[in-house]
């Protein structure tokens, strides 16, 4: 499975993008802003290609397991240089991200707000889990193609 995040706009406090699975637009993304010098929990991950696996331990996994009986692990973006435990997850503003990638069905352009996040997350989670369970490797390519 191939996931592509096309970053389409950057602002002083956040970045916005589009989330594609196998070439099909699924939802929007919201991330922290780009910084030349990383500040923990305040910097988006660098553009590049990474593998996604499941992380089945930790606070986030426990929290999501309690909220959703079908939860099988956090969508973990692996081997991001200078970052640990970067996930795709639910949230509404850059305050919810800590360097991670938020997804949502609606994006308030330029306003640092993404909504219907749980619905978007469930839509992508179902597809990604199915691929992982079928032993398919899942890769995410993040590109900066600002408009």
C-alpha positions in Angstrom: 0.0 0.0 0.0 1.2 3.5 -0.9 0.1 6.5 1.1 1.0 10.0 -0.2 0.7 13.1 1.9 0.9 16.2 -0.3 1.5 19.3 1.8 -0.4 22.1 0.2 0.0 25.0 2.5 2.2 26.2 5.3 1.5 28.8 8.0 3.5 30.1 11.0 1.9 27.6 13.3 0.8 24.6 11.2 0.8 22.9 7.8 -2.1 21.5 5.7 -2.2 18.7 3.3 -4.0 16.0 1.3 -4.0 12.3 2.2 -4.0 9.8 -0.6 -4.2 6.0 -0.5 -3.1 4.3 -3.7 -3.7 7.5 -5.6 -7.2 8.2 -4.3 -7.8 11.3 -2.2 -9.2 10.1 1.2 -9.0 13.1 3.5 -7.1 16.2 4.7 -4.1 16.5 7.1 -2.9 18.9 9.7 0.6 19.0 11.1 2.9 21.3 13.1 4.9 23.9 11.2 8.2 23.5 9.4 11.2 24.5 11.3 14.9 24.6 10.3 15.8 23.7 13.9 13.5 21.1 15.5 11.6 22.0 18.6 10.2 18.9 20.3 6.4 18.6 19.8 6.3 21.8 17.7 7.9 20.6 14.4 6.5 18.6 11.5 8.5 15.6 10.2 10.7 16.1 7.2 9.4 15.2 3.7 10.5 11.7 2.7 9.4 8.1 2.5 8.7 6.1 5.6 7.2 2.7 6.5 4.1 2.5 8.7 3.8 -0.4 11.1 1.6 -0.9 14.2 2.8 0.1 17.7 0.9 -2.0 20.3 2.3 -0.5 23.5 2.3 2.9 25.1 -0.1 5.6 26.3 -1.6 6.3 22.9 -2.3 2.7 22.1 -3.9 2.2 25.5 -6.1 5.3 25.0 -7.2 4.2 21.6 -7.9 0.7 22.7 -10.2 1.9 25.4 -12.1 4.1 22.8 -12.4 1.6 20.0 -12.8 -2.2 20.5 -11.4 -2.7 16.9 -8.1 -0.9 17.6 -5.2 -3.1 16.8 -2.3 -0.7 17.3 -1.2 2.9 16.5 -0.3 3.7 12.9 3.4 4.3 13.6 5.5 6.3 11.0 8.9 4.6 11.4 12.4 5.8 11.3 11.8 9.5 11.0 15.2 11.1 11.5 15.3 13.0 14.9 11.7 11.9 15.9 10.3 9.1 18.0 6.9 7.6 18.1 5.3 9.6 15.2 1.7 8.5 14.6 -1.2 9.2 12.3 -4.1 10.0 14.7 -7.2 12.0 15.6 -7.1 15.6 16.6 -8.3 19.1 15.6 -5.5 21.6 15.9 -1.7 21.7 16.0 -2.0 21.6 19.7 -3.1 17.9 19.3 -0.3 16.8 17.1 3.2 16.9 18.9 4.9 16.3 15.5 2.3 13.7 14.4 0.0 13.7 11.4 -3.7 14.5 12.1 -6.4 13.5 9.6 -9.9 15.0 9.1 -12.7 15.0 6.6 -13.0 18.8 6.7 -10.3 21.4 6.7 -10.7 25.1 7.7 -8.1 26.5 5.3 -5.6 28.7 7.1 -7.4 28.5 10.4 -5.4 25.6 12.1 -8.5 23.4 12.4 -9.4 20.1 11.0 -12.8 18.4 11.8 -14.5 15.1 11.5 -11.1 13.6 12.5 -12.5 10.4 14.0 -14.4 9.6 10.8 -11.4 10.2 8.6 -9.2 8.2 10.9 -11.6 5.3 10.9 -11.7 5.4 7.1 -7.9 5.3 6.7 -7.3 3.0 9.7 -9.6 0.3 8.2 -7.7 0.3 4.9 -4.3 0.3 6.5 -5.0 -2.4 9.0 -6.4 -4.6 6.2 -3.2 -4.2 4.3 -1.0 -4.9 7.3 -3.1 -8.0 8.2 -2.5 -9.3 4.7 1.2 -8.9 5.3 1.5 -6.0 2.8 4.1 -3.4 3.6 2.7 0.1 4.0 4.7 3.1 2.9 4.0 6.8 3.3 5.6 9.4 1.1 5.4 13.0 2.3 6.0 15.7 -0.2 6.1 19.4 0.0 4.2 20.7 -3.0 2.8 23.9 -1.7 0.1 25.7 -3.8 
